[in-house]
Amino acid sequence: MRIAFLDSWLQQVVDGSGTAAAIGGLGRALHAAGHRVTRIAPTGTWPANLTTRRIGFNLYLPALLRALEYDLVVGFDIDGFRVAGRSATAYVCSVKGVIAEELQHEHGAVRRMLWSLSRMERLNARRAPLVITTSDYCRQAITRHYGVPGAKIRLVPEGIDLPRWQRLLAAGGGPQPDGCTILCVARQYPRNRSRICCGLLPFCTTSISRPGWW
């Protein structure tokens, strides 16, 4: 199957994008399963503002995709909102972090910018025949914020290379009976702090925070 990934976000983990790692891992897994995956993203670094570049990329996408042939198009968060539901090619919207949920932890200009992006993500999710997301919490948030019926949303949890982790655990002597240490490497902004704390709460009894990071 020929699959196109629409992804205007940061393309490299070194730029501070965990999303880049997740999308790249999904692409490699599909490739290993015999599919051909093309990651379509903005070229160059103009305009310098990432949000402006992402919006410009999406305005151009319909014309770009008309010149290409794929069996499936996957648009991540806002990407593809002008294509969803308007093409004969099968289309899936992938929401990896619900922007309407994230903006609640921001203020000022950042909050306003995220609100605008959430309107595009809402269009993408509502127009797409199928929406995939990574957790039941996200599924509920998509329904709550965007009005997408739960029956149209499927869960595809983030993948993990189990053999690799098993080797690392074996090399370190395996898990200890008195607990564990969890390291989370993420972009340091308020909405990530909220997601990290909420995500780890069921597993941790101690929380360490450094306000200067956020």
N, C-alpha and C positions, 0 to 999 in steps of 0.2 A: 504494500500500500504506500502511496506517495502522500506524505503528511507535511503540511506547512505549519510551523509555529510562528505566530505573530507576537513579537516581543520587543517593545520599544524601551524597556527598562534597562538599567545597567547590565552590561553583558558579562562582566568579569567579577569573580568573587573578591579579587584584590581591590576592586573599587568600593567594596563594602556591601555587596549584594548576596544575601543568602538565597534570594529568589533565583539568581543566576545559577547557583549550584543546583537548586531543585529542578529547574527547567532543563539544565544541561544533563542531569542524571536521568530524567525522564526520556530525553532524546536518545541517550546512549542505550537505555534499556529497550526502547522501541527498535533502534537500529540492530541490537543484538537479536531481537526477535524476527528480523528479516525485513523490516520496513525501511523506507527511505525518508529521512526527516531533514527538512530544510528550515533553518531558523531565519526568518525574515525580520530584519531590524533596520533602524535608520543607519545610513552611512555617513561618515564624517562626524564632526563635532559642532556643526553650525545648525541652528543658533546655539550659543553657549548655554542658555538656560534649558535644563533637561525637560522640564514640563512643556515648554514651548516646542521643543524638538519632538516630543512625543505626540503632541496634538497635531503638528504639521505632518508627521508620519502617517497618522490615522486619516487625515484629510486626503492624502495621496493614495492610500491603500486600495480603494475600489478599482482605480485605474491600473494599478500595478498588478493586482490579482487577475484582472481580465486578460492579461497577457501571459499568464502562467497556468499550468494545469496540475491540479492536485485532486486526490480522492477524498481528503479530509483536511479541513482548516481548523486549527485550535488557536483561539484568541485569549491571551492572558490579561486579566483584569480589564483595563479600558481598551486594550488593543483589539480592533476588529468591530467596534460598536457600529461603524457605518457599513459593515459587511454582513453582520449577523442578521439572519432571516431574509436577506435580499440576494442570495446567490443560490444557484442550483447545486453547488458543491456542498457536501455535508459539513456542518459547522458545529463546533463545541466551544462554549465559553468556560474557561478555567479561572476560578476565583481563588487565589492562594491566600489572600488576606483581605477581608471585607473593608474597603476604604471608608464606608459610612460608619463603621464601628471604630476604626482607627482615629478618625478626626475628632472623636469625643475626648481624646487625651491631649489635644493640641489647642493652641490659642492664636489669636491674631491672624497674621497673613498666612501662616502655615495652615491653620484651620480653614480659612476661606479657600485656599488653593485645593486642599483635600476635598472640600465640599463640591467644588466644580468637577474634580476627577470622579467623585462618587456618582455624580449624575451620568457621566459617561459609562461607568461600570454598571450602573443600573440599567441603562439602555442595552448594553451588551448582554447582560444576564436575562433581561425580559424578552429580547428579540431572539435569542439563541434557542434552537429546538431542545438543546440539552446543556445543562450546567454541571460541571464537576468541581468539587472542592475537597479540602483535606481533612475536615473534622466535622463531627455532628454539631459542634458549637457554631462553626462557620455556616453550616447548612441552615441552622435556625436564624442566624443573623441575616443571611441573604433573603430569607422569607420575610423577616421582620422589617428590614430596611428597604428592600427592593420589591416586595410583593410577589416574589417568584414562588409558585406552588412547590411544596416539598416533593411532590411526585416527579417533578422535572429535574431534581437535583440528585446527583450520584456522588457517593464518597469514594475518593481515590487517595488514600493516605500517602504521605511522603514516603518514598522508598528508603530502605536502608540496606547496605551491603553487609548482611549478617555474617558471612564467612570472615570478612575483614575484621569486624568487631570481635568475633570469637577468637581470632588470632591475637588481637591486641589484649583482650582480657586474659588469655592464656599466658601471654608474655609477661603480664603484670601480676600474675599469681591468681587471677580470677577475682570475682567480687568478694568483699570481706563481710563477715557476719554482723559487724557492728555498724553497717551503713555504707554509704557511698559518697563520692565527691562528684558533683556535676559542674561541668564548665560549659557556659553558653557564650559563644562568640557572636556578637550581633552589632548592628549599627546603633550607636548610643543616642537615642532620642526618646522622648517621653512615651510614645505609644508602644515602643518595644519593651520598655520597662514594665508596662502593664501586662503585655502579652506574656513576657517571660515569667513574671511572678505568678500570674494566674495559671500558666501551664505547668509550673513546677510545684505549686502548692501541695498537690496530693502526695508528692514524693519527698518533700523536705520538711524538716522541723525547725530549721534555722535559716533565716534570711539575712544576707549581708548586702547592703547597698552603699554606694558611694555617690552622694548627690552631685558631686562635680562631674560625673560621667554623663549626666542626663541633661 
